Amino acid sequence: MMIGLSDIKTGIDILEKLAGWVRSLRAKRKQAPESVAGRFFRLFEAHGVHRNQIPRFFGHGLTLKDVQSEAELLPKLDETALQAACNLFAVRREWLDGAEEKAYDGHDFYKHPEQVEGFLQSLIEANPDGDLDGVLLASEEREGQALIILRETIGAIGEKPIYRYHLLNNWTFSYWKARAYLAACVAVAWRKRVCIRGVFADHKTVEELASEKCLVGVVCEGFEAYLGRKWYPEDMALKPEVFLKGIDPELNNFGISSAIGLFP
């Protein structure tokens, strides 16, 4: 049987693909899992605290020597320090332990906007000296997830504020019911003098943040870093055309007509 040039080329392509797959597999095997100390550093740096600033910002007996490497830091991370770091930035202990990728416990107020006021009041009372504001993040396409990210000032390094974030999610932005409850939550926040700004960002960024697996500070250092188009979410409670824009009409405009019935 004659072997043509096309057969040889096909064989080479297959071998190259197999070689690439083997290299990728080897790289994955060589990649060591992230240590607790590594996640500890990443947690602080994602929130704007350089590792050399951790001792004076966090305390708990840490020194500059302790934060020069993961090996030196690890013996200092007792249960008290680990839990305190989780509490400081409102992240899950399971994430810091490296056992799970979900970093946050999101707060779900879908169908229960009346509970938002109590939640905000608890944050204000627990941190009376801290500022509290937020952003409502939705995709430019007005589809998929939307979420509110609350930003709470917990201290400063020099003139730079350091924030703790809280995620209010489980909003399908094009769904009429979710849109109505979301508008109600924004209105409640404004009543508590918590300013909620709006940003339309790319779909991937919104979905990444809504997954609760991404440290918020990794994506943005403060809301000003968002490059999406700004909008005014309070208009959902003031202007019917804003409230209805992008709502899935479903069957025979059922979604739009239902949304009108729930317009704040």
C-alpha positions as CSV (number, residue, x, y, z in Angstrom):
1,M,0.0,0.0,0.0
2,M,1.4,3.4,-1.0
3,I,1.6,6.1,1.6
4,G,1.1,9.6,0.2
5,L,2.3,12.9,1.4
6,S,-1.1,13.8,2.7
7,D,-1.0,10.6,4.9
8,I,2.4,11.6,6.3
9,K,1.2,15.2,7.0
10,T,-1.9,13.8,8.8
11,G,0.3,11.5,10.9
12,I,2.6,14.3,11.8
13,D,-0.3,16.5,12.9
14,I,-1.6,13.7,15.1
15,L,1.8,13.2,16.7
16,E,2.1,16.9,17.3
17,K,-1.3,17.0,19.0
18,L,-0.4,14.0,21.1
19,A,2.9,15.6,22.1
20,G,1.1,18.8,23.1
21,W,-1.4,16.8,25.2
22,V,1.5,15.0,27.0
23,R,3.3,18.2,27.7
24,S,0.1,19.7,29.1
25,L,-0.5,16.6,31.3
26,R,3.0,16.7,32.7
27,A,2.7,20.4,33.4
28,K,-0.5,19.8,35.4
29,R,1.2,17.0,37.4
30,K,4.2,19.2,38.2
31,Q,2.0,22.1,39.4
32,A,1.9,21.9,43.2
33,P,-1.4,22.7,44.9
34,E,-1.5,26.2,46.5
35,S,-0.5,26.2,50.2
36,V,-2.5,27.8,52.9
37,A,0.3,30.3,53.3
38,G,0.1,31.1,49.6
39,R,-3.6,31.7,49.8
40,F,-3.1,33.8,52.8
41,F,-0.7,36.1,50.9
42,R,-3.1,36.1,47.9
43,L,-6.0,37.1,50.1
44,F,-4.3,40.2,51.4
45,E,-2.7,41.2,48.2
46,A,-6.0,40.9,46.3
47,H,-7.5,43.4,48.8
48,G,-4.6,45.9,48.3
49,V,-2.4,44.9,51.2
50,H,1.2,44.1,50.1
51,R,2.7,41.2,52.0
52,N,5.2,43.5,53.7
53,Q,2.2,45.5,55.0
54,I,0.4,42.5,56.5
55,P,2.1,42.7,60.0
56,R,1.0,46.3,60.7
57,F,-2.4,46.0,59.1
58,F,-3.4,42.6,60.4
59,G,-1.2,42.1,63.5
60,H,-1.7,38.8,65.3
61,G,2.0,38.6,66.2
62,L,3.3,38.6,62.6
63,T,6.6,40.2,61.8
64,L,8.3,41.3,58.6
65,K,10.5,38.2,58.8
66,D,7.4,36.0,58.9
67,V,6.0,37.3,55.6
68,Q,9.1,37.0,53.5
69,S,8.2,33.5,52.4
70,E,5.5,30.9,52.6
71,A,7.8,28.6,54.6
72,E,8.4,31.2,57.2
73,L,4.7,32.2,57.4
74,L,3.1,28.8,57.7
75,P,4.2,28.0,61.3
76,K,2.6,31.4,62.4
77,L,-0.8,30.6,60.9
78,D,-2.7,29.1,63.9
79,E,-6.4,28.7,64.0
80,T,-6.9,32.2,65.5
81,A,-5.0,34.0,62.7
82,L,-6.6,32.0,59.9
83,Q,-10.2,32.6,61.2
84,A,-9.4,36.3,61.8
85,A,-8.2,36.7,58.2
86,C,-11.5,35.1,56.9
87,N,-13.5,37.4,59.1
88,L,-11.6,40.4,58.1
89,F,-12.3,39.9,54.4
90,A,-15.6,38.0,54.7
91,V,-14.2,34.9,52.8
92,R,-14.9,31.3,53.6
93,R,-12.5,29.3,55.7
94,E,-12.8,26.4,53.3
95,W,-11.4,28.6,50.5
96,L,-8.5,29.7,52.7
97,D,-7.8,26.1,53.6
98,G,-7.6,25.2,49.9
99,A,-10.4,22.7,50.3
100,E,-12.9,24.5,48.1
101,E,-12.7,27.1,45.3
102,K,-15.8,29.0,46.4
103,A,-14.4,32.1,48.2
104,Y,-17.6,33.8,49.4
105,D,-20.9,32.9,50.9
106,G,-23.2,35.1,48.8
107,H,-26.3,36.6,50.2
108,D,-29.5,35.7,48.3
109,F,-32.4,38.2,48.7
110,Y,-34.4,37.0,45.6
111,K,-38.1,37.2,46.6
112,H,-37.1,38.7,50.0
113,P,-36.0,42.3,49.4
114,E,-37.5,43.2,52.8
115,Q,-34.6,41.4,54.4
116,V,-32.0,43.7,52.8
117,E,-32.6,46.5,55.2
118,G,-31.8,44.3,58.2
119,F,-28.7,43.0,56.5
120,L,-27.4,46.5,55.8
121,Q,-28.2,47.7,59.3
122,S,-26.2,44.8,60.7
123,L,-23.2,45.8,58.6
124,I,-23.5,49.5,59.6
125,E,-23.8,48.6,63.3
126,A,-20.9,46.2,63.2
127,N,-18.6,48.8,61.6
128,P,-20.0,52.2,62.4
129,D,-16.8,54.0,61.4
130,G,-16.6,52.4,58.0
131,D,-18.2,53.7,54.8
132,L,-20.6,51.4,52.9
133,D,-21.5,51.6,49.3
134,G,-22.0,49.3,46.4
135,V,-22.3,48.6,42.7
136,L,-24.9,46.7,40.7
137,L,-23.0,44.8,38.0
138,A,-24.8,43.5,34.9
139,S,-23.7,42.4,31.5
140,E,-23.8,44.7,28.5
141,E,-26.2,42.2,26.8
142,R,-28.6,42.5,29.8
143,E,-28.7,38.7,30.0
144,G,-27.3,36.2,32.5
145,Q,-26.4,37.0,36.1
146,A,-26.4,40.3,37.8
147,L,-25.1,41.0,41.3
148,I,-24.7,43.7,43.8
149,I,-21.3,44.0,45.4
150,L,-21.2,45.9,48.6
151,R,-17.9,47.6,49.5
152,E,-17.2,48.2,53.2
153,T,-14.2,50.2,54.4
154,I,-12.3,48.3,57.1
155,G,-9.2,50.4,57.4
156,A,-6.4,52.1,55.5
157,I,-2.8,51.9,54.7
158,G,-1.5,55.4,54.3
159,E,-4.2,57.2,52.3
160,K,-5.3,54.0,50.6
161,P,-8.6,52.6,51.9
162,I,-8.9,48.8,52.3
163,Y,-12.2,47.2,51.7
164,R,-14.3,44.1,52.6
165,Y,-16.8,42.9,50.0
166,H,-20.2,41.3,50.3
167,L,-21.9,39.7,47.3
168,L,-25.7,39.8,46.8
169,N,-26.4,37.6,43.9
170,N,-28.8,35.1,42.3
171,W,-30.4,37.7,40.0
172,T,-31.2,36.8,36.4
173,F,-31.2,40.3,34.9
174,S,-33.5,39.6,32.0
175,Y,-36.1,37.8,34.2
176,W,-39.0,40.1,35.1
177,K,-39.4,38.8,38.7
178,A,-35.7,39.1,39.4
179,R,-35.7,42.6,37.9
180,A,-38.5,43.8,40.2
181,Y,-36.9,42.3,43.4
182,L,-33.5,43.8,42.3
183,A,-35.0,47.2,41.9
184,A,-36.6,46.9,45.3
185,C,-33.2,46.0,46.9
186,V,-31.6,49.1,45.3
187,A,-34.4,51.3,46.6
188,V,-34.0,49.8,50.1
189,A,-30.3,50.5,50.0
190,W,-30.8,54.1,49.0
191,R,-33.2,54.5,51.9
192,K,-30.4,53.3,54.2
193,R,-28.2,55.9,52.5
194,V,-26.1,53.2,50.9
195,C,-25.3,54.4,47.4
196,I,-25.6,51.7,44.8
197,R,-24.0,52.6,41.5
198,G,-24.5,50.7,38.2
199,V,-21.9,49.3,35.8
200,F,-22.5,47.3,32.6
201,A,-19.4,45.0,32.1
202,D,-18.6,42.2,29.8
203,H,-20.5,38.9,30.3
204,K,-17.5,36.9,31.3
205,T,-16.5,39.3,34.1
206,V,-20.1,39.3,35.5
207,E,-20.3,35.6,35.5
208,E,-16.9,35.2,37.0
209,L,-17.8,37.4,40.0
210,A,-21.3,35.9,40.4
211,S,-19.7,32.4,40.7
212,E,-18.3,33.5,44.1
213,K,-15.0,31.8,43.2
214,C,-13.1,34.9,42.3
215,L,-11.7,37.3,44.9
216,V,-13.3,40.6,44.1
217,G,-10.1,42.6,44.5
218,V,-8.5,40.5,41.8
219,V,-10.9,41.8,39.2
220,C,-11.1,45.4,40.4
221,E,-9.2,47.6,42.9
222,G,-12.3,49.5,43.9
223,F,-15.2,50.0,41.7
224,E,-13.5,52.9,39.8
225,A,-11.4,50.3,38.0
226,Y,-14.3,48.9,36.1
227,L,-14.1,49.8,32.5
228,G,-17.7,49.1,31.7
229,R,-20.4,51.6,31.0
230,K,-21.9,53.3,34.0
231,W,-25.7,53.6,34.6
232,Y,-28.1,54.5,37.4
233,P,-29.8,51.4,39.0
234,E,-32.2,53.6,41.0
235,D,-33.8,54.5,37.7
236,M,-35.3,51.0,37.7
237,A,-37.6,52.3,40.5
238,L,-38.2,55.6,38.8
239,K,-38.4,55.1,35.1
240,P,-40.6,52.3,33.6
241,E,-38.5,52.3,30.4
242,V,-35.3,51.5,32.3
243,F,-37.1,48.9,34.5
244,L,-38.3,47.1,31.4
245,K,-35.3,47.4,29.1
246,G,-33.9,43.9,28.2
247,I,-36.6,41.9,30.0
248,D,-37.2,38.6,28.2
249,P,-40.7,38.9,26.7
250,E,-41.2,35.1,27.1
251,L,-44.6,34.0,25.7
252,N,-46.7,36.8,24.1
253,N,-44.9,39.5,26.2
254,F,-45.9,37.8,29.4
255,G,-42.6,38.8,31.1
256,I,-43.0,42.5,30.2
257,S,-46.7,42.7,31.2
258,S,-45.9,40.9,34.5
259,A,-43.0,43.2,35.1
260,I,-45.2,46.2,34.7
261,G,-47.5,44.7,37.3
262,L,-44.6,44.6,39.7
263,F,-43.1,48.0,38.8
264,P,-42.2,49.7,42.2
